[in-house]
Amino acid sequence: MIGSETVHAVFIAIDVQLQMILDELSRATGLVFLVSQAPILVFLMMFYPEPRATVYTTRISNGTSVDLQSDEYGTATVYMLVSAAGVSFSFMTAQLHELGTVDNMVEYTDDLMSTLHVWNAVTWGVAVLTHGIVVAQVCNPVNTYFLALTVIGITYAVQCMCAPGRRRSDSIALIVFMILAGMVYSEMHAKHGLRLVGFTALAMSDVVLVVGHAFDANANMETIANTRVFYCSFSIALLLVLYSA
């Protein structure tokens, strides 16, 4: 008769294999979407008006009077940059998988990431551009300095919390993230409706990105890659929804 330990070992092996298959399928689905989103964006640009955002700057002159200077910008160019970055990220991730860099036996370390600076830069490029579009739309009209502070600050805080290894500065980065996110909520305009939900969804995806990087003290590159594929896919999908909103 087969012992209970043998049966248990068999079930563990099956569970591991199923998890590996699910990870492969989820990553492959995300990579395919990151390529297919480009023609979807082109379609939206053909049939929907370009989302626009008003950015203004206030200046105090002569110590008493306040000068207000505002400009309206279209966001289609930034949308195209994010789309192109998503396609590039997809191909780079697929290549890293073929080279064996994206694997559950490869540890996520500073030394490894120093050799993947382009892949890493594209990830955070998607993050900062996505935050820029979403904040500009939900807070439209938005102050120039407020936009720069929140977008750069939130992205940098998330990046710090996603860095390899645990750091004492993680708690500070979390506080900065929460403060800046609260500032965005305070500047939102209720009339935007779906766009209010959009920033909340983006903030939640930031949290998922941090958890994927920091939950395991010895995270592996397969987990990191899968988390980043999900983040980029979700961010771009959110932008496509906002484009037609």
N, C-alpha and C positions, 0 to 999 in steps of 0.2 A: 504494500500500500504506500501511496505517496504521503509523506509527512506533511504536517501543517506548515512547517517552515518552508518546505519546497513550494507548496501552493502559494504561500504569501510572497515568496521571491518571484514567482511567475507573474503574479498580479502586479507587483511593483515594476517589473520589467515591461509589462504591457502598458501600464500607466505612463511610464517614462517615454515609451515609443509613441503613444498617442499624443503626449504633450509636445514632443518634438515635431510631429506631423502638424499639429495645430499651430505651432509657432511658425513653421515653414509656410503654411497656407495663409496665415494672417499677414506675414511679412510680404509674401508674394502678392496678395490682394492689395496691400497698401502701395507697393511699388508700381503695380499696374495702374492704379488710380492716379498716382503722381504723374504718370505719363499721359493718361487719357484726359486729365483735367485741362490740358492746354487747348485742345479743340473745343472743349465745353466753354472755356472762357471766351474764345473767339466767337462762338455762337452768341453768347450773352452780349458781347460788345456790339454785335451786328443788330440785335433786336431790342436792346434795353439802353436807356439813356445813361451816359457816364455819371457815376456818383461824383459829386463835387463837395468840397469842404472849404469853408471860409476860415482863414487864419488871420488873426489880428494882433497888433502890437500897440500897447499904450505907452505913451511917453509924457512925462511932466516937464513942461517948459516954463521958464521964468518963475519957477517955484509955486505957481498957482494954477495955471491952465493945463488941461490934459488934452494931448493930441492922440487921436485914434487913427491908426492906419491899418486898413484891412485889404486882403487880396483873396480872390476865389481861385482855387486850384482844382483841376480834374485829377482823379485818382487812377485813371486807366493805366497810365505808365507804370505806377507802382504795382498795380495788379499784374501787369505783364512781367515785371521783374520777379515778383513772388512766384509766378507760374513757371518762369524759366529756371529759377532756383530749385523748384520742386522737381522738375524734369532732371536737372543735373544731379540732385541728391539721389534720385531713384537709380540712375545709371551708376553712380559712384558706389552706392550701397550694394548693388548687385555685383559689381566688380570686386569689392572687398570680400563679399561672401565667397566668390569663386577663388580668391587668393587664400582663403582660410582665416582671414583676419576677423570676420564676423563669425564667431564660433563660441560655444558655451565653455570651451576649455581655455579661451584667451581672456586673461584678466584685464579689467578696465583700469588702466594706470596712467599717470602723467607722462611717463616715458613713451607709452604707445600713442597717446593722443598727440604728442609733439610731432609724430610722423604722419599724423592724419589731419594736419592743420587746415587743409582745403575742405575736407569733408566736414570738419567741425565748424569752420567759418560759414559754410553754406547753411548748416543747421541754424545757427544763430542769426544769419542774415534773414532767413525765413521768419524767425521769431520777431526780430526788431521791425521788419517791414509790416508784418501782420499786425503787431501792436500799434504801429503808426497809423495804419488805415482804420482800424477799429476805433481807436481813441479819437481820431479826427472826425469820424462819422458820428459817433455817439455823443460827442461834446460839441458838435458843430453849432455855432461858431466857436473856435477854440483859440486860446491865447498861445502865441508862438512859444514862449518860455515854458508854459505849462505842458504843452505837447512834447517838447524836447525832454523836460524833466521826467515826466511819467513814462514815456516810451523807453528812453535809455535807462532810466532807473529800474523799472520793472524787469526789463530784459537782463540787465546786469545782475540784479538780485537773483533771478532764476538761474543764470549761468553760474553764479557763485555756489548756489546750493547743489548744482549738478556736477560740480568739479569732482574728480576722483578723490576718494578718501574723505574722512570726516574732519571738519575744521571747526574751531571755536567761533569763527565768523558766520557760520551757518545761521545761528539764531539771530544775529544782527541783520543778515540778508532777509530772513523771513519777516522780521519787523518792518524793514524798509518796503518789502513787497506789499505787506498788508496796508501800510500807511499810504503808499502811492495808489494802490487799488481803491482805497477808500476815497482818495482825492478825486479819482476819475468818477466814482459814483456820485460824489457831491456836485460835480460839474455836468452831470448828464441832464439831458432835456427829455421830459416824459413823452413828448410828441413823437419821438423816434420809434416807439413801440418795440418792434422785433430787434432793433439794434441794441436796446438795453439788455435783452436776453443774450445777444451776441457777445457782449463783453463778459458777461457772467460765464458763458460757455468757454470763452478764451481763457479766463482766469482759472477755471476748473481744469482745462487742458494743461495749463502751466503747473498746476498741482500734480497732475498725473505724471508729467515729465520729471518733476523733482522726485516723486516717489519711485519711479522706474530707475532713477540713477542712484538714489540714496537709501532705499529700503534695505538693500543688502550691502553690508560693509565691504564685501569682496565681490562686487558685481562683475559679470562677464560681458563680453562684447556682444553676444547674441541678444541678451536682455537690453543692453543699451541701444543697439541698432533697432530692435523691434519697437522700443519706446519712442525713438526719434522718428521712425517711419509713421507710427500712429500720430505723433504730434504734428508732423508736417502735413500729413493727409487730412487730419481733422481741421487744422488751421486753414488750409486752402479750401476745403469744403465749406467752411464757415464764410470765407470771403466770397465764394461763388453765390451763397445764399444772400449775403448782404448786397452783392452787386445788383441782384434782381429785386431787392426789397424796396 
